[in-house]
Amino acid sequence: MTGTPLLEVEDLKLDLDTGSGRVAAAEGVSFRIDRGETFGLVGESGCGKSITALALIGLLRHPLSIGGGVIRFEGREIQHLSAARQRDLRGNRIAMIFQEPMTALNPVSPVGRQIAEMFVLHKGKSWREADRLAVEALANVRVPAPERRVKDYPHQLSGGMRQRVMIAIALACGPDLLIADEPTTALDVTVQAEIIELMRNLCAERGTAILMISHDLGLVANVCRRVAVMYAGRIVEERGSADIFRAPLHPYTQGLVASLPRLGSRAALGRARLQEIAGVVPAITHFPDGCRFNPRCAQATEICRTAAPDVDLLEAGGLVRCHHHA
Amino acid sequence: MKLRANLVIGGSLFALAILVGLLAPWLAHTDPVMDANLMNAEEPPSWTWWFGTDDQGRDIYSRVVYGARVSLTVGIISQLINSVIGVALGLSAGYFGGWWDDVVNALTNLMLAIPSLIFALAIMAVLGPGLTSLLIALGLTNWSFTCRIARASALSLRSQGYVQAATVLGYGDLRIMITQLLPNMLGPLIVIGTLGMGSAVLSEAALSFLGLGVRPPFPSWGSMLSEAREQITTAPWLSIFPGLAIFLTVLGLNLLGDGLRDILDPQSRSRRT
């Protein structure tokens, strides 16, 4: 523990109002991100990773709400801030980029203007000054001929270019934390690598911490120093990314690592098909008793069906939530 | 090509109507009100009297030219009032939802349930005839379609990625509505607006025809039609020319609306450049 972490989430619980009652869509979610750190949140669709991100920036909307827990940004609780104070934080100190660069830009506004608006909104710059800064911001994300590109409309740009523009907008005000929700899912693999590289370099230069959310464990492990794996609304394992990749402890993480396709593995191991994890994520309204992974877990025993495992802190740092890990 | 033809023809007709209204004192041959002369009563169209004269010997051409002022003023201003009311209510209702949406919906349904001309008639009955009450009556009674369109657009745009992105980037509600939602719904709103202008011109004609609009002897296209009604068999030019003026103005506005919708879509804009 060195100083105050940039972001600290403690025992966060997110409620979903189903109309006939409240269920916890996520619970016991705790993690911390230090200044300039890269942290990954991994899990299948519906495991609660995206709503956790929304909760961080105060944008959970009905039927979702924060049911308990604490979110601290620079040591200050932010989950109960007024709408105006949260707005000051968003875009300025905490920025976010999205999965869909196709739809995340306003189609009727030139991209330069959309970047410039951030300077006007959060830094109180004049439009003239902001327009100049927008050209600079585009140059920073390695868009060629930025002084010409600022006048382009989003539909004139390729997917990769649009995501660069999104990054320029997100990093415009020099935020302390960048939340990237599946930032490259919609892009070609080659472009994906470029964008990730760009995002990582820019953030490293400026000391911006990254919270990266993805279903792609390989990608996240590549970018992030530490990774948390979420399953059915709980963090099941959180460790350094090299460790989690080399020796996953939770059976779910083991399944994820094993299901990553690897070049040449078929020939070497004589495997006929890609590995998968049997079964599907349980519905939020019907989480199983005990460990939520037990119906899909090969190692499950009696205790897994009756008692929910507690968090075990590991000596080497990190944590795992499983009865059988050791 | 078709897209530009709409725009050019519609725009020219509308621009012509506006020019005629603006330049009326120079274009008119005679004073539309004062120059009555029973010696020239009911002359058919000729080189001297381009559109003929009425039963009091007034020049129909000059009266049509001056009538453009009333029709266009009513058309433009009352539709502007309608657009402002409709967009403000519809946009905010669609964006905020909740009880405000319910209130606006109820109000819109109420307006749609009552025929707007009847409602306008009722307002005119309270305010009395005249240009100002005409503007108020038509400006308050035709915003429901604009409101519907604005609300529906706001509802669908609200869930768009860039609107959510704007929220995430710290935009306030008003800024989102003005910079993100409004520009993206402008296309259909402008179409509705120009169509509405056309129907306001028609409503003005109808109300003036019923004697509730501009008071005679000052000319408006509607009141001219109204006065010409009894002579339609003996002096058809009395109704043909003001009718033609209404027809061409409304046609121009409708074509303009279509043309504008096409160029307001940024995707089609770049296709041409």
HADDOCK unambig.tbl for C-alpha pairs under 7 A between the chains (distance, minus, plus):
assign (segid A and resid 87 and name CA) (segid B and resid 170 and name CA) 4.48 0.50 0.50
assign (segid A and resid 87 and name CA) (segid B and resid 171 and name CA) 6.91 0.50 0.50
assign (segid A and resid 88 and name CA) (segid B and resid 170 and name CA) 6.26 0.50 0.50
assign (segid A and resid 90 and name CA) (segid B and resid 168 and name CA) 5.88 0.50 0.50
assign (segid A and resid 90 and name CA) (segid B and resid 169 and name CA) 5.32 0.50 0.50
assign (segid A and resid 90 and name CA) (segid B and resid 170 and name CA) 4.69 0.50 0.50
assign (segid A and resid 91 and name CA) (segid B and resid 168 and name CA) 6.40 0.50 0.50
assign (segid A and resid 91 and name CA) (segid B and resid 169 and name CA) 3.79 0.50 0.50
assign (segid A and resid 91 and name CA) (segid B and resid 170 and name CA) 5.17 0.50 0.50
assign (segid A and resid 95 and name CA) (segid B and resid 169 and name CA) 6.39 0.50 0.50
assign (segid A and resid 96 and name CA) (segid B and resid 168 and name CA) 6.77 0.50 0.50
assign (segid A and resid 103 and name CA) (segid B and resid 160 and name CA) 6.74 0.50 0.50
assign (segid A and resid 103 and name CA) (segid B and resid 161 and name CA) 4.94 0.50 0.50
assign (segid A and resid 103 and name CA) (segid B and resid 162 and name CA) 5.92 0.50 0.50
assign (segid A and resid 104 and name CA) (segid B and resid 161 and name CA) 4.35 0.50 0.50
assign (segid A and resid 104 and name CA) (segid B and resid 162 and name CA) 3.92 0.50 0.50
assign (segid A and resid 104 and name CA) (segid B and resid 165 and name CA) 5.99 0.50 0.50
assign (segid A and resid 105 and name CA) (segid B and resid 162 and name CA) 4.86 0.50 0.50
assign (segid A and resid 106 and name CA) (segid B and resid 162 and name CA) 5.37 0.50 0.50
assign (segid A and resid 106 and name CA) (segid B and resid 180 and name CA) 6.67 0.50 0.50
assign (segid A and resid 108 and name CA) (segid B and resid 183 and name CA) 6.66 0.50 0.50
assign (segid A and resid 108 and name CA) (segid B and resid 184 and name CA) 6.37 0.50 0.50
assign (segid A and resid 108 and name CA) (segid B and resid 266 and name CA) 6.26 0.50 0.50
